[in-house]
Amino acid sequence: MKRLLTTAAAMAMIVGLTVAPASAQNRTVVTQSGYANATASAQNGRDNGSVANQNGRRQYSRGIQDGYNNFLRMDQYGTRNNAETVQVGRDNFAVTGQEGRRLSSTTIQTGRGNVAGTAQIGTDNRAVTDQDGTNNTSGIIQVGNGQDVEVRQRGSGNISVVVQSGYN
């Protein structure tokens, strides 16, 4: 329940959130427990922040940022989950929270001021967010098994919210 509340709180933060200024450097924080977990982080530019938390086994996360004042967070609990976030530009914010088995999330943001959040609980779910432009917002929540969603937004000021639950 604690993890569910953490995921829900992360999604709630997305609404109306602006990226807070960071110090004049890039920062990466990685916390892993369990076994056979892997994470990778690459940052080019300045004032970028990356946080990856993984608990369980065989989790993989990858964060790539190029630009400045971007922030990403990926939290995973369970088995064989995969989270990838790529941000190019400035003032972009992305949060991913996953709990379960064989969950996959990909977030790609190019431009300025984009916000994306993905929360998944269950087994065999897949979520893709691809935003290119300025001030776009996307929120995805999937609960259950076998859920699949792709959101692609181009331009300025687009907003999308996808909520799926059930079992396939």
Backbone bond lengths (Angstrom), bond angles and torsions (degrees), N, CA, C in turn:
res aa  C-N    CA-C-N  psi(-1)  N-CA   C-N-CA  omega(-1)  CA-C   N-CA-C  phi
1 M - - - 1.439 - - 1.525 110.41 -
2 K 1.344 116.66 -37.84 1.458 121.05 179.82 1.529 110.29 -59.87
3 R 1.322 116.48 -42.96 1.464 120.24 -179.88 1.520 110.97 -66.62
4 L 1.328 117.25 -39.00 1.461 121.05 177.32 1.519 110.24 -61.50
5 L 1.319 117.15 -43.23 1.458 120.82 178.50 1.520 111.27 -65.85
6 T 1.335 117.62 -38.15 1.453 121.19 176.95 1.517 110.32 -62.20
7 T 1.328 116.96 -43.98 1.452 121.51 178.65 1.519 110.51 -63.54
8 A 1.317 117.05 -44.47 1.463 120.81 179.44 1.527 111.05 -63.67
9 A 1.318 116.95 -39.62 1.457 120.49 178.47 1.522 110.91 -64.59
10 A 1.322 116.91 -39.08 1.462 120.51 177.63 1.521 110.89 -62.57
11 M 1.318 116.66 -41.20 1.465 120.12 178.70 1.525 110.35 -66.02
12 A 1.326 117.36 -39.14 1.460 121.12 -179.73 1.521 111.48 -64.72
13 M 1.334 116.65 -32.85 1.456 120.71 179.59 1.517 111.94 -65.12
14 I 1.318 117.13 -25.82 1.450 121.03 -176.24 1.521 111.35 -63.49
15 V 1.332 117.23 -37.93 1.456 121.36 -176.91 1.522 108.89 -66.52
16 G 1.302 116.93 119.03 1.451 121.94 176.20 1.511 115.08 73.90
17 L 1.310 117.91 13.79 1.450 121.17 -175.81 1.520 110.63 -84.77
18 T 1.295 116.49 137.49 1.455 121.13 168.94 1.511 106.76 -116.69
19 V 1.307 115.99 150.86 1.455 119.92 -177.68 1.521 108.85 -75.56
20 A 1.310 116.25 124.94 1.463 121.39 -179.86 1.518 110.09 -75.65
21 P 1.307 117.21 144.57 1.453 119.19 178.69 1.528 111.20 -64.02
22 A 1.307 116.07 142.51 1.460 121.88 178.95 1.519 109.06 -110.36
23 S 1.302 115.79 179.20 1.455 118.66 175.90 1.523 109.06 -72.06
24 A 1.305 117.03 172.59 1.465 121.85 -173.94 1.521 112.18 -79.87
25 Q 1.316 116.58 44.47 1.451 120.97 177.55 1.522 109.17 -152.23
26 N 1.291 116.18 169.07 1.458 121.24 174.42 1.520 108.66 -94.36
27 R 1.351 115.59 146.24 1.463 120.09 -179.43 1.518 109.65 -133.41
28 T 1.320 115.62 139.77 1.456 122.35 175.14 1.523 108.78 -132.10
29 V 1.338 115.94 132.16 1.454 121.67 176.41 1.531 107.36 -125.11
30 V 1.323 116.52 127.66 1.459 121.73 179.54 1.531 108.50 -126.99
31 T 1.338 116.14 129.09 1.456 121.81 174.62 1.518 107.69 -129.46
32 Q 1.328 116.88 124.67 1.460 121.21 -179.13 1.519 109.90 -135.13
33 S 1.325 115.69 140.46 1.459 120.28 170.68 1.522 107.21 -141.57
34 G 1.313 115.52 156.23 1.459 120.34 -173.84 1.512 108.46 109.42
35 Y 1.322 116.37 -144.65 1.460 118.01 177.36 1.526 111.07 -147.17
36 A 1.331 114.36 155.23 1.465 124.38 178.81 1.522 112.62 59.31
37 N 1.334 118.03 33.12 1.459 122.19 174.92 1.521 109.31 -91.50
38 A 1.331 116.64 151.48 1.459 121.20 179.05 1.520 109.15 -143.46
39 T 1.325 115.24 144.34 1.458 120.10 175.19 1.519 108.84 -144.96
40 A 1.325 115.28 150.79 1.459 121.57 177.85 1.521 108.32 -137.70
41 S 1.334 115.36 142.81 1.455 120.26 179.04 1.519 108.96 -141.11
42 A 1.329 116.34 132.08 1.461 121.91 176.03 1.524 107.91 -134.50
43 Q 1.331 115.71 131.10 1.455 120.48 -179.64 1.512 109.72 -135.45
44 N 1.329 115.37 133.69 1.455 122.40 176.73 1.523 106.86 -130.31
45 G 1.301 116.77 128.43 1.460 120.78 -177.65 1.510 108.76 123.13
46 R 1.347 116.45 -144.29 1.450 119.23 -179.94 1.521 111.33 -146.98
47 D 1.324 114.42 157.70 1.467 122.52 176.17 1.526 113.14 61.50
48 N 1.308 117.26 29.08 1.456 121.40 176.48 1.524 109.53 -94.69
49 G 1.334 116.79 148.03 1.453 121.52 177.96 1.510 110.83 -132.43
50 S 1.325 115.74 142.15 1.457 121.63 -178.92 1.529 108.94 -140.96
51 V 1.349 116.23 130.82 1.455 122.14 177.44 1.522 107.83 -129.38
52 A 1.332 116.78 129.37 1.458 122.13 176.04 1.524 108.54 -129.98
53 N 1.327 116.30 121.94 1.466 122.93 176.20 1.520 108.17 -120.52
54 Q 1.323 116.53 126.93 1.461 120.73 179.65 1.518 109.29 -136.36
55 N 1.323 115.07 133.00 1.447 120.80 179.15 1.522 107.38 -138.15
56 G 1.299 116.61 121.53 1.450 120.94 -178.39 1.504 109.62 138.32
57 R 1.316 115.58 -138.60 1.457 117.94 -179.18 1.523 110.53 -142.49
58 R 1.308 113.05 146.33 1.461 122.80 176.57 1.534 112.97 56.62
59 Q 1.328 115.73 39.30 1.458 121.11 174.88 1.528 108.44 -87.59
60 Y 1.339 116.09 150.47 1.464 120.32 175.22 1.522 108.27 -137.99
61 S 1.322 116.00 133.22 1.458 120.12 173.61 1.521 109.39 -138.08
62 R 1.346 114.10 148.13 1.461 119.97 179.74 1.522 108.19 -143.08
63 G 1.318 116.52 127.75 1.457 121.74 176.46 1.513 110.59 -124.15
64 I 1.332 116.13 130.05 1.463 122.06 179.16 1.522 107.55 -129.87
65 Q 1.338 115.85 128.81 1.454 120.12 178.39 1.521 109.83 -135.77
66 D 1.326 115.36 136.35 1.458 122.21 177.94 1.520 107.03 -136.38
67 G 1.316 116.53 116.10 1.457 120.90 -177.83 1.509 109.07 137.62
68 Y 1.344 115.80 -145.19 1.455 117.01 177.91 1.524 112.41 -145.64
69 N 1.329 112.68 153.23 1.455 122.72 178.43 1.522 112.95 59.55
70 N 1.317 116.93 36.88 1.462 122.90 174.24 1.531 108.29 -98.82
71 F 1.340 115.98 151.04 1.462 120.32 177.22 1.516 109.17 -139.78
72 L 1.328 116.24 139.04 1.456 120.88 174.32 1.517 109.74 -139.01
73 R 1.331 114.38 149.46 1.462 121.43 175.94 1.517 108.13 -140.50
74 M 1.339 115.48 134.61 1.456 121.47 177.78 1.524 108.20 -132.37
75 D 1.334 117.39 117.98 1.460 123.59 177.44 1.525 108.08 -117.03
76 Q 1.340 116.42 128.58 1.457 120.78 179.94 1.527 110.37 -135.75
77 Y 1.328 114.81 137.36 1.456 122.40 177.54 1.521 107.53 -135.06
78 G 1.314 116.97 133.10 1.455 119.53 178.05 1.508 111.83 129.31
79 T 1.345 114.72 -139.00 1.460 121.39 -173.67 1.528 110.94 -136.83
80 R 1.316 115.71 132.34 1.467 123.78 173.27 1.530 114.28 57.27
81 N 1.315 116.38 40.86 1.460 120.74 176.50 1.522 109.85 -92.77
82 N 1.331 115.81 155.29 1.450 122.10 -177.65 1.528 109.06 -136.84
83 A 1.331 116.99 126.54 1.466 121.51 176.54 1.523 108.78 -132.07
84 E 1.335 116.08 130.58 1.453 121.42 177.97 1.521 109.23 -134.08
85 T 1.338 116.21 133.46 1.461 122.04 177.42 1.510 108.78 -132.60
86 V 1.339 115.98 130.14 1.463 123.01 175.97 1.522 107.17 -126.64
87 Q 1.333 116.34 126.35 1.460 121.00 177.95 1.517 109.17 -131.18
88 V 1.332 115.42 128.24 1.453 122.17 178.15 1.518 107.53 -127.79
89 G 1.322 116.57 122.57 1.452 120.82 -178.98 1.506 110.29 132.00
90 R 1.342 115.36 -140.62 1.457 118.30 -178.98 1.522 111.29 -144.15
91 D 1.325 113.60 153.17 1.469 122.04 175.50 1.524 113.26 59.11
92 N 1.316 117.76 33.50 1.459 122.03 176.89 1.530 109.81 -96.31
93 F 1.344 116.04 150.65 1.458 121.88 -176.38 1.522 108.80 -139.35
94 A 1.330 117.14 130.52 1.465 121.08 179.51 1.518 110.24 -140.85
95 V 1.343 116.30 135.85 1.461 123.07 177.66 1.522 108.37 -130.40
96 T 1.327 116.46 133.68 1.459 122.34 174.74 1.520 108.17 -129.01
97 G 1.345 116.00 130.47 1.453 121.66 174.62 1.525 108.91 -130.25
98 Q 1.327 117.15 125.04 1.461 121.33 -177.66 1.525 109.97 -135.23
99 E 1.332 114.93 137.78 1.454 120.22 174.88 1.519 108.50 -141.22
100 G 1.320 116.40 120.24 1.454 120.95 179.72 1.509 111.12 147.94
101 R 1.344 114.63 -144.57 1.461 120.19 -177.72 1.525 110.32 -130.51
102 R 1.315 114.10 139.43 1.466 122.20 175.51 1.533 112.09 52.36
103 L 1.312 115.71 47.19 1.456 121.47 175.54 1.525 108.62 -95.44
104 S 1.321 116.35 142.53 1.458 120.95 -178.47 1.522 109.60 -132.90
105 S 1.329 115.53 130.38 1.455 120.81 178.37 1.520 109.54 -135.83
106 T 1.332 116.69 132.14 1.456 122.95 175.55 1.520 108.29 -128.17
107 T 1.329 116.56 127.63 1.460 122.12 176.44 1.516 108.17 -125.70
108 I 1.346 115.69 125.82 1.462 121.90 177.88 1.523 107.06 -127.21
109 Q 1.332 116.02 123.55 1.461 120.16 178.67 1.524 108.98 -131.58
110 T 1.323 115.51 128.31 1.450 122.15 177.81 1.519 107.60 -127.84
111 G 1.320 116.33 128.13 1.457 119.60 179.10 1.505 111.53 128.08
112 R 1.342 114.77 -140.23 1.464 119.98 -172.90 1.523 110.95 -138.61
113 G 1.335 115.46 134.93 1.455 120.79 171.70 1.515 115.33 71.22
114 N 1.299 118.14 22.10 1.462 121.49 179.50 1.530 110.22 -84.32
115 V 1.343 116.35 146.39 1.454 122.96 -179.36 1.527 108.15 -131.04
116 A 1.338 116.61 130.96 1.467 120.82 178.57 1.513 109.71 -138.88
117 G 1.330 115.81 139.50 1.448 121.39 175.67 1.507 110.77 -138.52
118 T 1.320 116.27 135.04 1.458 122.02 177.92 1.519 109.06 -131.08
119 A 1.334 116.03 129.47 1.460 121.85 175.08 1.523 107.76 -128.69
120 Q 1.327 116.64 126.80 1.455 121.33 179.60 1.524 110.10 -134.20
121 I 1.327 115.11 135.18 1.452 121.83 175.38 1.521 107.19 -134.68
122 G 1.320 117.39 126.10 1.458 120.15 179.00 1.512 111.82 141.65
123 T 1.333 114.44 -144.82 1.461 121.69 -177.77 1.518 109.58 -137.35
124 D 1.332 116.04 139.05 1.469 123.35 173.47 1.527 113.55 59.70
125 N 1.323 118.36 37.13 1.464 121.53 175.04 1.516 109.39 -95.06
126 R 1.348 115.50 152.32 1.464 121.72 178.38 1.516 108.84 -137.07
127 A 1.333 116.98 134.18 1.457 121.95 178.16 1.520 109.48 -136.56
128 V 1.339 116.21 134.44 1.462 122.30 176.88 1.523 108.26 -129.12
129 T 1.329 116.10 128.57 1.458 122.49 172.90 1.515 107.55 -122.11
130 D 1.339 116.80 127.15 1.458 122.68 179.68 1.525 107.53 -134.21
131 Q 1.333 116.51 109.32 1.458 121.43 -178.27 1.522 109.87 -122.70
132 D 1.321 116.54 133.94 1.449 122.47 179.55 1.521 107.72 -135.61
133 G 1.324 116.86 116.30 1.453 120.02 179.94 1.506 111.13 143.99
134 T 1.334 114.81 -143.64 1.453 121.47 -173.39 1.521 110.72 -129.64
135 N 1.334 115.69 132.39 1.461 122.95 172.67 1.530 113.90 55.56
136 N 1.300 116.59 42.17 1.460 121.86 173.98 1.526 109.16 -92.24
137 T 1.334 116.46 148.60 1.458 121.73 -179.43 1.521 109.57 -133.15
138 S 1.335 116.07 134.19 1.457 121.05 177.58 1.522 109.81 -138.29
139 G 1.335 115.84 136.11 1.448 121.84 174.98 1.518 110.12 -130.68
140 I 1.320 116.87 130.18 1.463 122.30 179.13 1.522 108.36 -127.19
141 I 1.330 116.06 129.53 1.461 122.04 172.74 1.525 107.17 -129.57
142 Q 1.332 116.13 124.53 1.459 121.20 177.64 1.526 109.04 -130.31
143 V 1.330 115.27 126.81 1.464 121.30 179.14 1.523 107.35 -129.52
144 G 1.314 116.83 126.93 1.458 120.77 -179.74 1.514 110.10 127.77
145 N 1.309 115.66 -155.40 1.455 121.17 -177.02 1.524 110.54 -124.27
146 G 1.320 115.51 141.85 1.453 121.28 173.83 1.517 115.01 72.16
147 Q 1.321 118.70 24.39 1.461 121.51 177.91 1.531 109.34 -80.49
148 D 1.348 116.53 148.35 1.463 121.56 -177.45 1.518 108.55 -147.22
149 V 1.339 117.55 126.87 1.460 120.89 178.90 1.525 110.05 -146.36
150 E 1.340 115.73 144.79 1.455 122.78 172.18 1.516 108.07 -132.49
151 V 1.331 116.70 127.59 1.463 122.58 176.66 1.517 107.65 -118.71
152 R 1.326 116.56 125.40 1.468 121.87 176.92 1.523 107.75 -128.23
153 Q 1.337 115.52 122.45 1.461 120.62 -179.03 1.525 108.87 -129.05
154 R 1.337 115.32 135.90 1.466 122.30 178.35 1.526 108.30 -128.85
155 G 1.327 116.31 142.83 1.455 120.00 177.60 1.509 111.86 107.71
156 S 1.348 115.33 -146.04 1.465 121.13 -174.55 1.515 111.89 -127.35
157 G 1.326 115.35 140.87 1.452 121.52 170.47 1.510 116.11 70.36
158 N 1.308 118.61 19.39 1.457 120.91 177.69 1.526 110.33 -75.91
159 I 1.333 116.15 146.49 1.461 122.03 177.45 1.518 108.23 -133.93
160 S 1.336 115.95 132.03 1.463 119.88 174.80 1.517 109.23 -137.56
161 V 1.334 115.47 142.93 1.454 122.34 175.50 1.522 107.19 -135.54
162 V 1.322 116.92 124.81 1.454 122.37 178.34 1.518 107.86 -123.96
163 V 1.353 115.40 125.59 1.460 121.07 175.42 1.520 107.05 -126.82
164 Q 1.328 116.33 122.64 1.462 120.97 -179.91 1.516 108.97 -132.30
165 S 1.333 115.28 140.70 1.457 119.44 174.01 1.516 107.92 -145.61
166 G 1.296 114.91 157.65 1.450 119.51 179.10 1.504 111.11 131.93
167 Y 1.307 114.59 -171.39 1.457 120.83 -175.84 1.507 109.04 -136.14
168 N 1.321 116.42 128.60 1.462 121.30 176.05 1.499 109.66 -102.88
